[in-house]
């Protein structure tokens, strides 16, 4: 099954997190695109982030973000 646009948007949110610290979160402002706001809300509903507008990664979110960033690093052009 290919990635849906919703999943791509969720992955784009996850790769914005700084994985070198658990003390740094993100805040998705109301001025962000509706797609990013919706993706962040879906991540909250899935238990990957602590707040509807971002916040901190949960344990599951941290693991998922690390995997998403690893895939991005592998697929990034040389």
Secondary structure, DSSP 8 states (H G I E B T S, - for coil): ----HHHHHHHHHHTTS-TT-SS--EE--TTS-HHHHHHHHHHHHTTSEEETTEEEE-HHHHHHHHHHHHHHHHHS--
